[in-house]
């Protein structure tokens, strides 16, 4: 299915004065991210920090090992005995679900738990240093014989052939399993500690992007904890040359040459890798924190950040201008603070967002049924979801896939009505 870029219809230029004030407020106000969090939910949940018709929302923290804590936006529903957990994506947090939480609590009759994964939102941002292997896998191909398969996806490029050099590949593979396991366990074990602390026997899981990747890993490691799984444009689904699970890598005696593939189910699938520019690859390989420039450049970076985000958010048809302002400021305040999670993703994905252990190679451990949702204009490869659903259904796992119209990667934000209905129809 062809996926065109989901562009904003309005380009917004954030005023310099506002940028300076926002930057100054951030560096001079204690717990500013919590204030922004409270402001957002005061505006969007009528029962935040109060009880209304049997619903009560609050922000609570759960202790974790390593002197850390996990924050969540928690909605208690007096009439519900079911639990729904929401896991956000990279560079996001619990507040990104503000257009979904109320519907899930009311119409879905759920106790809702929108969790800030470690290193994001209001959760602790420190942790033990991660293992690493900064070897860049060198994939050689002839750019003159590169096919842009834009009839399938705007970011899909397929080389006629590509080659991997034996010594470089062997060096790349060193300790990668341990590195990926350490990063993944950092997140999934935090969710499990949270579940055990609150004595929740089982829950339904809705997870987006990086949260979707971690959600599958969580279900694989703790198969009895999740009843049903909803994956909203999960990251790292595709196989690729970066996948350390490639059976061909078990014994490498010579250089490898492969024909390029357009199927995300093949280890010769390169996705958007051919269009990723060298500066981005270098930024990734050097493990430069994602928001370092935003911290260093002050009001100028704040203005660019807010202009870009507000322009993007305007396509989502916010109900009120002050709601959009509150969300945009929340995103800034919860993003800019230094975090161990800024570079964690760089250890488990390539800069083209191809995973070292793809979701497709974790499906054998999945026990629950699943719904896979993509946006009509998603930058992720929708065909990856189709491959996953076909694999699961071939093993009688009852998986399904849906596409949200008029939406991009953040479909739960762009078209919350359709997204919410798809989720509730499936879970109920």
Secondary structure, DSSP 8 states (H G I E B T S, - for coil): --------SS-----HHHHHHHHHHHHHSTTHHHHHHHHHHHHH-TTBTSEETTEEEEEEEEEETTTEEEEEEEEEETT---EEEEE--TT--GGGGTTTHHHHHHTTT-EEEEE--TTSTTS---------------EEE-GGGEEE-TTT-TT-EEESEEEE-HHHHHHHHTTHHHHHHHHHHHHHHHHHHHHHHTT---EEEEEETHHHHHHHHHHHHSTTSEEEEEEES-SS-S--TT-TT-GGGGS--S-EEEE-BS-TTSTTB-TTGGGS-HHHHHHHHTT--TTHHHHHSHHHHHHHHHHHHHHHHGGG--S-HHHHHHHHHHHHHHHSS--THHHHHHHHB-TT--BSS-GGGTGGG--SEEEEEEETT-SS-HHHHHHHHHHHHHTT--EEEEEETT--TTHHHHSHHHHHHHHHHHH-
